[in-house]
């Protein structure tokens, strides 16, 4: 599954296959290519980086009336089971040091980690170039 996920993202021909807005397709392709280069596929699977949670989801933010960044196709969630919404750096997997290169890769391509920025929702990476 991880090979298909990463190869699919790295080789997207039609941006509408996964994302609604073309502006994030190239950065996401670069992110997953860099992650695949940085970590071995076995390490990606071991760390759960291949566990896709959500991307485009037309909905309002939890507990709010504004639309979620997911509603615009500008966010992606990874490994939601082990990086739950209200978890902090004390328990979230992505807060561990072995995930720092992944978070840095997302940052390099214009995405922020809500976990790193706000210490919750560590699964969530969103486009920061609005």
C-alpha positions in Angstrom: 0.0 0.0 0.0 2.8 2.5 0.9 4.6 1.9 -2.4 1.4 2.6 -4.3 0.6 5.7 -2.2 4.1 7.2 -2.6 4.5 6.3 -6.2 1.0 7.6 -7.0 1.7 10.9 -5.4 5.1 11.2 -7.0 3.7 10.5 -10.5 0.4 12.3 -10.6 -0.5 13.2 -14.1 -3.9 14.7 -13.4 -3.9 17.0 -10.3 -7.6 16.5 -9.9 -7.0 12.8 -9.0 -6.4 13.7 -5.4 -6.4 17.5 -4.9 -8.9 20.2 -6.0 -6.4 23.0 -6.3 -3.5 22.8 -8.6 -1.4 25.1 -6.3 -0.5 22.3 -3.9 0.0 19.4 -6.3 3.6 20.2 -7.2 4.6 20.9 -3.6 3.0 17.6 -2.4 4.7 15.6 -5.1 8.0 17.1 -4.0 7.2 16.4 -0.4 6.5 12.7 -1.0 9.5 12.3 -3.3 11.7 13.9 -0.6 10.2 11.7 2.1 10.8 8.6 0.0 14.4 9.7 -0.6 15.0 10.6 3.1 13.5 7.5 4.6 13.5 4.0 3.2 10.2 2.5 2.3 10.5 0.1 5.2 11.2 3.0 7.5 8.2 4.9 6.1 6.0 2.0 6.9 7.5 1.4 10.3 6.9 5.1 11.2 3.4 5.2 9.8 4.1 8.0 7.4 2.3 6.0 4.7 -1.0 6.0 6.7 -3.2 8.4 4.9 -6.0 10.0 7.0 -7.6 12.8 4.9 -7.1 15.5 2.3 -10.0 17.0 0.5 -13.1 16.9 2.8 -15.7 19.5 2.2 -16.7 20.4 5.8 -16.6 23.1 8.4 -13.9 23.2 11.1 -14.7 21.1 14.2 -16.6 23.3 16.6 -16.7 26.3 14.2 -18.7 27.8 11.4 -15.7 28.5 9.0 -14.8 25.9 6.5 -11.8 23.7 7.2 -8.6 24.0 5.2 -9.5 20.4 4.1 -12.6 21.9 2.4 -10.3 23.7 0.0 -8.0 20.7 -0.6 -5.1 22.5 1.1 -4.4 20.1 3.9 -3.4 16.5 4.4 -3.6 14.3 7.5 -1.2 11.4 8.1 -1.3 8.6 10.6 -4.4 10.0 12.5 -4.7 7.0 14.8 -1.4 7.8 16.5 -1.5 11.6 16.1 -5.0 12.4 17.3 -6.5 15.9 17.2 -6.0 16.9 20.9 -2.7 15.1 21.5 0.3 17.2 22.5 4.0 16.7 22.0 3.9 14.4 25.0 2.0 11.6 23.2 1.8 12.4 19.5 4.0 10.2 17.3 4.9 13.0 14.9 6.4 15.0 17.9 9.2 12.5 18.2 12.7 13.3 16.9 12.6 10.7 14.1 9.8 12.7 12.4 11.7 16.0 12.4 13.0 15.4 8.8 9.5 14.8 7.6 8.2 18.0 9.2 11.1 19.9 7.8 10.3 18.6 4.3 6.7 19.8 4.6 7.9 23.2 5.8 10.4 23.5 2.9 7.5 23.1 0.5 5.3 25.7 2.1 3.3 23.6 4.5 3.0 24.0 8.3 2.5 21.3 10.9 -0.2 22.3 13.3 1.5 20.0 15.8 4.7 22.0 15.6 3.0 25.4 15.4 0.2 24.9 18.0 1.0 21.7 19.8 -2.2 19.9 18.7 -3.4 18.0 15.6 0.0 16.6 14.8 -1.4 14.6 11.9 -2.3 17.8 10.1 -0.1 19.6 7.5 -1.6 22.6 5.7 -0.6 24.9 2.9 0.7 28.1 4.4 0.9 30.2 1.2 -2.6 31.7 1.1 
